[in-house]
Structure formats: structure tokens, C-alpha cells
Amino acid sequence: MSFSIRKLEKLLFTKGFTVQNYFSSEDYIVYINVMNKEDFNTYLIYIPSKYEIKNENQVKNVFEIKPVETETDTLNIAENYTSNYIQDDQIDKKYEEINLLSIPDNEIDLENSLKENYDKPIVLKNVINYESKNTLKNIYNQISRLKNCTKNIKYKLSIIYKNYICSISRSDDINCFTIDGYKGVNRRQLFVTLDLETLYVKKDKELRYELKEVQKHVHKILNQTQLTNMNVLHEMLKKDILKQSSIISGKLATFSKNISEFEKMLEKLKLSEEGILAKIENVRVEYSTKTSFHHDITKTHIIEKYERELEDVDNLKMQINKNISDIRVVQDDLILETDQILFDNSIMINSVINNFSKLLVL
């Protein structure tokens, strides 16, 4: 089914989104990075191959993506998460937290005990930079855990890091790509991903609500697993490392507080904007029956004054939304990095402890 980019952009505009970037493969659009005009949140839209949206030469910000070749490897990284349907505050039960506190002291196979259906860490063949290779491998493993959050819903998750994308497909496979010519930030950016069909059938208000809910609940899960991992490490090492968790939790709380304050400011600006528009309408009504040249000049001056106020409000809204967007990028990076580091360290430290226990039987 053929579908033009212009038609797609029109649909996105009616849904309240603007296009940031296109990602294509062999001249056909695969992903679109879009921004919600209302709150500046960004998302990825996946285009199923049956729609055949061809990359048109006049379209800007189109980047070619190529699959990262992978093969199975044996990393000592594993997880203990399960998933069901996301629904309100029950989501934390779908992506179960790691719990090593009840594991006996004798030697165990921690990887198998954490997750039976997760056994595909990877070797990345065509990633040249060693640091990026390791980070991308970690991101692959991380998003393999996160896919359990969205296993039975239409929304999925993606992480963009530098010029790489790791994304959960509609069939819950993990796909990683390099992005030619794309200069992404040196931070992990978490995106809720939806397909074109979901975008088309969902009502605007329902769509925006569900996107924000998925985003909110994934952050909630990552915060919960962070604390659990800290508890695991604390139990293993028998020392107070929860202080580190408090520092990180404090930073995340500060980010959330700042975003909340900015959102309150936006609400006040919205009310101010509505008040100014009401004043403009009142002026037009008042002067609708006054047809003299003097009245026309007076009306024009009054309306121009209010329109300047509207412009000031709009500029302030854009600045606040940019601040919110910047905070969210840092917030996502911190929460994803923390999740990865703590999870890996829990597994590695447990492995070290088990190795030392072997000395007792020598």
C-alpha cells in the first residue's frame, strides 16, 4: 500500500505531532521521530513495510539506517522480569524486580534463576568503536528486559544512543541499527514507539494519554528496580551503599520536581493566553458597530497590543518546553544508565562471591 510523506505529515499534524527526523532503509521510511506540539515529548513511529512510504528527495532530515549484525554470545548478564498487560498502578507487577535477598548462600546459577526466557546477549560485528560496541551491547540487553513492560500492548520502546537505534518490534524481537550521518547525543534516549496503524485508529486525546502513561510507568519500573538492585548490592557487600541510591533518587526527584514546576507554569501561561484571546474577541465585538476611521485605528492599536502580549506568552512557552525537553533527556539517560550499571554489578558481584566460596571446599 503506497503512502506519501506529505499525506503522512498531514496526518501527524492533525494528531498534534511534528516531524523531527525520518529514518529510512533502502529508500523506504522505517521510523519517524516526532514531537508532541503540546508538551514537547518525543516518540518514534514505526512504519510497517506494507505501507511503502518512499523517501522523497525534497524531504529534509532523512537518515539511512542499517541493521547491526549480531550473533549469540555468553555474557554473564541475566534478568528476572516478567510481563503482562500494562494497566495503571499494576504495571510494577509486570516487570518484576530482582530479588536476591531470599537466595541461599550456596552456589547457584544466577542467570537461569533470574530469567528463563532471556538468553540472547550478543556480539556486535559491525560496530567499530570499542566503547560504543560495549554500550550498545548493554543497551540491547537492557531493552530486552524492558520489552516485558510492553509485551501485550501495542506500544513498544526504543533507545537511541549516538548514531544507533535499538528498538522492540511488534513481535517483541530486538532490532539494532546504525544511523548514517546522524549526530545523536552521547546519552541514552528512551522513546515510546507506536506503529502507523495505532496512530491512525486511536483518537487524539486517547493516544496522547496512553503515550504519556506508558512513558510514566516505564520510569516508575526503572526507579523501582534501581532501589531493588541497590538493596541486592547492599545485602551482598554488607555495607551501606544505599547512600548512592539516595543521591541518584534525589537527582531524579529534582528532575521530576523541575518538570512539574515548569508544567504548572505552562498551565498558567495557557490561562493567560486564553484571557488575552478573550480580550481580543471582546474588542472586536465592542468595535463591530463603530465604523468611523478613528474607531478603526483605536481597535487596531488595542488588538496589536494584545497580539504582542500573545507573542511574548508564546515565546515563554517555547522556552519552558525546551527546558522540559532538556531535563527529560538528562533524566532518561540517568535512569537508563543507573538501571544498567546496578543490574550488571549485582550479577557480577554475586559471581565473584560464588567464586570465593569455592575456596572453602578446596
C-alpha positions in Angstrom: 0.0 0.0 0.0 1.6 3.3 -1.2 1.5 6.2 1.2 3.2 9.6 0.5 5.3 11.5 3.1 3.2 14.6 2.6 0.0 12.7 3.4 1.7 11.2 6.4 2.9 14.7 7.7 -0.7 15.9 7.3 -2.0 13.0 9.4 0.7 13.7 12.1 -0.2 17.4 12.1 -3.9 16.6 12.8 -2.8 14.3 15.6 -0.7 17.1 17.2 2.8 15.9 16.2 5.6 17.5 14.2 8.3 15.5 12.4 11.9 15.8 13.8 13.7 13.1 11.7 13.0 10.3 9.3 14.9 7.0 9.4 14.8 5.0 6.1 16.1 1.7 4.8 16.6 1.2 1.0 14.7 4.4 0.3 11.6 3.5 2.4 10.8 5.2 5.7 11.0 2.8 8.7 10.9 5.1 11.7 9.8 8.7 12.2 11.0 10.7 15.2 8.1 13.0 16.1 7.4 15.6 18.8 4.1 16.3 20.6 3.4 20.0 19.9 1.5 20.2 23.2 4.2 19.1 25.7 7.4 18.6 23.6 7.6 14.9 24.3 9.2 12.9 21.5 8.3 9.5 20.2 9.2 7.1 17.4 6.6 5.9 14.9 7.3 2.6 13.2 6.1 2.2 9.6 5.1 -1.4 8.6 6.7 -2.4 5.3 3.3 -2.9 3.7 2.7 0.9 3.6 5.7 1.6 1.4 6.4 5.2 2.2 9.1 6.2 -0.2 11.9 8.6 0.7 11.2 11.7 -1.4 14.3 13.7 -2.4 12.8 17.1 -1.3 12.3 15.9 2.3 14.9 17.0 4.8 16.3 15.2 7.9 16.2 11.7 6.4 18.8 9.3 7.7 19.6 5.8 6.3 19.6 3.0 8.9 21.4 -0.3 8.5 21.0 -3.4 10.7 23.7 -4.2 13.2 24.8 -7.8 12.7 24.5 -9.9 15.8 25.3 -13.4 16.9 24.7 -15.1 20.2 27.4 -14.9 22.9 27.7 -15.9 26.5 27.7 -12.8 28.8 27.1 -13.2 32.5 24.1 -10.9 32.3 20.6 -12.0 33.1 17.3 -10.7 34.3 14.3 -11.7 36.4 11.4 -9.8 34.9 8.0 -11.0 33.5 5.3 -9.1 31.7 1.6 -8.8 31.2 -0.7 -6.1 30.1 0.1 -2.6 31.3 -2.8 -1.2 33.3 -2.5 1.7 35.8 -0.6 1.0 39.0 -0.5 -2.7 38.3 2.4 -2.2 35.9 5.0 -2.7 38.5 3.8 -6.3 38.8 4.5 -7.0 35.1 8.2 -6.2 35.1 9.2 -8.0 38.3 12.0 -6.7 40.4 15.2 -8.6 41.0 15.2 -10.2 44.4 18.3 -11.9 45.6 17.6 -11.5 49.3 16.0 -14.9 49.6 18.6 -16.8 47.6 20.5 -19.3 49.7 24.2 -18.9 50.3 25.3 -21.9 48.4 26.4 -21.6 44.8 23.6 -21.1 42.3 23.2 -20.4 38.6 22.0 -16.8 39.0 21.4 -16.3 35.3 19.0 -19.1 35.0 17.3 -18.2 38.2 16.7 -14.6 37.1 15.1 -15.2 33.8 14.5 -18.4 31.8 13.4 -16.8 28.5 16.3 -14.3 28.3 19.4 -15.9 27.0 20.5 -14.0 24.0 23.2 -11.5 24.7 25.0 -10.5 21.5 28.2 -9.9 19.7 28.0 -6.8 17.5 30.1 -7.4 14.4 29.9 -4.1 12.6 30.3 -1.6 15.4 33.9 -0.3 15.2 34.3 1.8 18.3 35.0 -0.5 21.3 33.3 1.8 23.8 30.2 2.1 21.6 30.2 -1.6 21.0 30.0 -2.4 24.7 27.5 0.3 25.4 25.3 -0.9 22.5 25.5 -4.5 23.8 24.4 -3.2 27.2 21.5 -1.3 25.6 20.5 -4.5 23.7 20.4 -6.4 27.0 18.6 -3.5 28.7 15.9 -3.2 26.2 15.5 -7.0 26.2 14.4 -6.5 29.8 12.2 -3.6 29.1 10.3 -5.4 26.4 8.5 -7.3 29.2 6.8 -4.0 30.1 5.1 -3.7 26.8 4.7 -7.4 25.8 1.0 -7.4 25.4 0.2 -3.8 24.3 0.6 -2.0 21.0 3.2 0.5 22.3 6.8 -0.6 22.4 10.1 1.0 23.4 13.3 2.2 21.7 16.6 3.6 22.8 18.7 5.9 20.7 22.3 6.3 21.6 24.7 8.5 19.5 24.0 7.1 16.0 22.4 3.8 17.0 18.8 2.7 17.5 17.8 -0.4 19.5 14.1 -1.0 19.1 11.5 -3.5 20.2 9.5 -4.8 17.2 5.8 -5.5 17.1 6.7 -9.2 17.5 8.9 -8.4 20.5 12.1 -9.0 18.8 15.0 -6.6 19.3 16.4 -4.8 16.3 19.5 -2.6 16.4 20.6 -0.2 13.6 23.3 2.2 12.8 22.1 5.6 11.5 24.3 7.0 8.7 25.2 10.7 9.1 23.2 11.1 12.3 24.9 13.1 15.1 23.0 12.0 18.2 23.8 13.0 21.7 26.2 10.9 23.9 23.3 9.9 26.1 20.7 7.1 26.0 17.3 8.5 25.0 14.3 6.4 25.8 11.3 6.6 23.3 7.9 5.1 23.4 7.3 3.6 20.0 4.0 3.1 18.2 3.2 1.9 14.7 1.4 3.8 12.0 -1.8 1.8 12.4 -2.1 2.6 16.1 -1.5 6.3 15.3 -4.3 6.2 12.7 -7.0 4.4 14.7 -6.5 6.0 18.1 -8.4 9.2 19.0 -6.1 12.1 19.5 -6.8 12.6 23.3 -6.7 8.9 24.0 -3.4 8.5 22.0 -1.6 11.3 23.9 -2.9 10.0 27.2 -1.7 6.4 26.6 1.7 7.5 25.3 2.3 9.5 28.5 1.0 6.7 30.7 3.4 4.2 29.1 6.3 6.6 29.5 5.3 7.3 33.1 5.0 3.7 34.1 8.3 2.6 32.4 10.1 5.3 34.5 8.3 4.0 37.6 9.6 0.5 36.9 13.1 1.7 36.4 13.0 3.6 39.6 11.7 0.6 41.5 14.4 -1.8 40.0 17.1 0.7 40.8 16.2 0.6 44.5 15.9 -3.2 44.4 19.4 -3.5 42.8 20.8 -1.2 45.5 19.3 -3.5 48.2 20.8 -6.5 46.4 24.3 -5.0 46.4 23.9 -3.9 50.0 23.0 -7.4 51.1 25.9 -8.8 49.1 28.6 -6.5 50.3 27.2 -5.9 53.8 28.0 -2.2 53.6 25.8 0.9 53.3 25.7 1.7 49.6 22.0 2.8 49.8 23.5 6.3 50.2 24.4 6.1 46.5 20.8 5.2 45.7 19.6 8.2 47.8 21.9 10.5 45.7 20.5 9.2 42.4 16.9 9.2 43.7 17.5 12.8 44.8 18.6 13.8 41.4 15.6 12.1 39.7 13.3 13.7 42.2 14.8 17.1 41.5 14.3 16.5 37.7 10.6 15.4 38.3 10.0 18.5 40.6 11.5 20.8 38.0 9.4 19.3 35.2 6.3 19.6 37.4 7.0 23.3 38.2 7.5 24.0 34.5 4.3 22.3 33.6 2.5 24.4 36.2 4.0 27.5 34.6 2.7 26.3 31.2 -0.8 25.9 32.7 -0.7 29.5 34.0 0.5 30.7 30.6 -2.3 28.8 28.9 -4.8 30.6 31.1 -3.1 33.9 30.4 -3.2 33.1 26.6 -6.9 32.3 26.8 -7.6 35.6 28.7 -5.8 37.7 26.1 -7.7 35.9 23.3 -10.9 36.7 25.1 -9.9 40.4 25.4 -9.2 40.5 21.6 -12.6 39.0 20.9 -14.3 41.5 23.3 -12.6 44.4 21.5 -13.8 43.1 18.1 -17.3 42.8 19.4 -17.2 46.2 21.0 -16.0 47.9 17.9 -18.1 45.9 15.4 -20.8 48.6 15.4 -18.3 51.5 15.4 -17.3 52.2 11.8 -15.5 55.5 11.9 -11.9 55.8 10.9 -10.9 56.9 14.4 -12.6 53.8 15.9 -10.8 51.5 13.4 -7.4 53.0 14.4 -8.2 52.6 18.1 -9.3 49.0 17.6 -6.2 48.1 15.6 -3.9 49.6 18.2 -5.6 47.7 21.1 -5.5 44.4 19.2 -1.9 44.9 18.2 -1.0 45.4 21.9 -2.8 42.2 22.9 -1.1 40.3 20.0 2.3 41.4 21.2 1.3 40.0 24.6 0.3 36.8 22.9 3.7 36.7 21.2 5.5 37.1 24.5 3.5 34.3 26.1 4.2 32.1 23.1 7.9 32.7 23.3 7.9 32.0 27.0 6.0 28.8 26.4 8.6 27.6 23.8 11.4 28.4 26.2 9.7 26.4 29.0 9.0 23.5 26.8 12.7 23.5 25.7 13.7 23.4 29.3 11.4 20.5 30.0 12.7 18.6 26.9 16.3 19.2 28.0 15.6 17.9 31.5 13.8 14.8 30.2 16.9 13.9 28.0 19.2 14.0 31.1 16.6 12.2 33.2 16.2 9.4 30.7 20.0 9.0 30.4 20.5 8.9 34.2 17.7 6.4 34.8 18.8 4.1 32.0 22.5 4.2 32.9 21.7 3.6 36.6 19.5 0.6 35.7 22.2 -1.0 33.5 25.1 -0.4 36.0 23.2 -1.7 39.0 21.8 -4.7 37.3 25.2 -5.7 35.8 27.0 -5.1 39.1 24.5 -7.2 41.1 25.2 -10.2 38.8 28.9 -9.7 38.7 29.3 -9.3 42.4 27.2 -12.4 43.0 29.5 -14.3 40.6 32.6 -13.1 42.5 31.1 -14.1 45.9 30.3 -17.6 44.5 33.8 -17.9 43.1 35.3 -17.1 46.5 33.0 -19.6 48.2 34.8 -22.3 46.1 37.9 -21.7 48.3 36.1 -23.2 51.2 35.9 -26.7 49.5 39.5 -26.8 48.3 
